[in-house]
């Protein structure tokens, strides 16, 4: 579908209030396959989109910053013919979900952030990773993404996809089929570079004018209901950082941890996450 000057691929099931699902790196809409199947019978129009630069969505040379991503998502909500949505995001998608109520409040009636700290807590997230032995490898990987060309080469020709997935997950996931599917998706032309550009913008946003404007827009927080979810073994963000994010949620707020899961909760613990989502959505 066309939205915000680009074309976006979506997978859709069900009828009812819109729930829009946003994936993380190095994924695409397929990461939410379990929730797509499960939430539709519960009475929701459930849509998983490929973010700009991923999957079958457009891959323009620019626009891999959080404000543009938020504008993309708000435009997709409108293009779907809906007034608003509950936006559920994992990782990078969760960062976008957090930003939406501040930047496009008319398109958001609730936020679910999975494995994602509030965007104004980026320094807390880095401190989490530096302070925990389990997070050191994820920190090295994150820093390496700032280099030109080499990270793309690792994703496309090396073991970069498998390494990212396994560093962040709990025991038992991913399987070889999961790694192969995400490796194939990253090898689509331009995806590796586009995906890494999101991370590069985050790292540089503190010294960029657009990054400072973005931070200023988010300081007031949000009044929509917010659910934060974290896999108990997630090395990318601590419970303390998620608890710190509660100060930006002025409406109803809830924090849940999923035992035994790492960062990729929608795939590591699909039934548990679906149950959490269904129970929370029923209240709003």
Buried (B, 14 or more C-beta within 10 A) or exposed (E): BEBBEBEBBBBBBBEEBBBBBBBBBBBBBBBBBBBBBBBBEBBBBBBBBBBBBBBBBBBBEEBBBBBBBBBBBBBBBBBBEBEBBBBBBBBBBBBBBBBBBBBBBEBBBBBBBBBBBBBBBBEBBBBBBEEEEEBBBBBEBBEBBEEEEEBBEBBBEEEBBBBBBBBBBBEEBBEEEBBEBBBEBBEBEBBBBBBBBBBBBBBEBEEEEBBEEBBEBBEEBBEBBBBBBBBBBBBBBBBEBBEBBBEBBEBBBBBBBBEEBBBBBBBBBBEBBBEBBBEBBEEE
